[in-house]
Amino acid sequence: MHDILLIALYALAGAAGAAVVGAGALLALRRRSLTVSLAVVVCVAVTAMLAGTLTVAWAMFLSPHDLTVVTTVVAMAAVVSLAVALPLGHWVVARSRALTAAARAFGEDGGFTAPHAPATAELTALTAELEATSRKLAASRARERALEDSRRELVSWISHDLRTPLAGLRAMSEALEDGMAADPARYLRRIRTEVERMNAMVGDLFELSRIHAGALALTTSRMSVYDLVGDALAGADPLAREHGVRLVGDGVESVPVEVDGKEMSRVLGNLLVNAIRLTPADGTVAVAARRTDDGHLVVLSVTDGCGGIPEEDLHRVFDTGWRGASARTPPSGAGLGLAIVRGIVEAHRGRADVRNVSGGCCFEVTLPTAAT
């Protein structure tokens, strides 16, 4: 037992010396290719075995013939190990370079095409992460392009909508100033109407900026959907009478919700105003509210008779600045109402949707019900 322990100590001493030299070599070559590192690791393993063997042989006073045999065996093991390690390192490096080239293209043009050749588990996992990142970046760029397009449209349409009333205001004010107005009272009423419309547009812009900045502070309280819808219908009734549109609110359940009453009234008001303006005379705008089957959500819907929205435009309805082809002239507004609807609803942890129905479209607002 004592001899075995002594041999182990001699072998450990010889192998440790080789390991120290190998560690220094790896440190010095740490910036070189993986093939070089694998070759160094193989050489360290073989050299450690040879050093330990020779140290033990020297301590045991082996004959020159036996020492030659041991050295030859270790040398052949080193040759075979290097013959395996070098192709392995070259294979791993080639796969790594292919992945690097694919990642470089990913950085230049935003696309990433994964190499089809097999690779190690680590490189495969890295490839999967790069593919996922590429998909997320593509989606982010698409959203950024859509937002930029909507901003451009918004600026263009607001400029158009402001230019016309400002020109009218200037003409009316000059007529009043020069005493050329035949009916000054009518001119003043018209000026007041235009100022109120532009003030409403500025208010919409301010509200939308608060939503996009995340600065929309909600003061929630428990209330019934029935009361919310009733107040909204009462507020929209004069406009409906003016346009000859019937308002129907019979299918409204009394479901409790935890919402900001002022902001949700604005949501319903915007939906009702749009529905009334786009529904022809003698048409009907129907409001309904129902609890979902699981009881955790309530769906408020406003159905109009606008004739429907083209399928290719349905996904853009709630975009900032979007307006349908029939809504390009005042008093349609700047295309902010539905964007504000979506922002307020999402701030309440809900969602806003639209779909076509027979003769028109149905806007739906889904909100969580209040906890019992």
Buried (B, 14 or more C-beta within 10 A) or exposed (E): EEEEEEBEEBBBBBBEBBBEBBEEBBEEEEEEBBBBBBBBBBBBBBBBBBBBBBBBBEBEEBEEEEBEEBBEEBEEBBEEBBEEBBEBBBBBBBBBEBBEEBBEEBEEEEEBEBBEEEBEEEBBEBBEEBBEEBEEBEEEEEEEEBEEBBEEBBEEBBEEBBEEBEEEBEEBEEBBEEEEBEEEEEBEEBBEEBEEBBEBBEEBBEBBEBBEEEEBEBEBEEBBBBEBBBBBBEBBBEBBEEBEBBBEBEEBBEBBBBBBBEBBBBBBBBBBBBBBBBBEEEBBBBBBBBBEEEEEBBBBBBBBBBBBBEEEEBEBBBBBBBBBEEBEEBEBBBBBBBBBBBBBBBBBEBBBBBEBEEBBBBBBBBBBBBEE
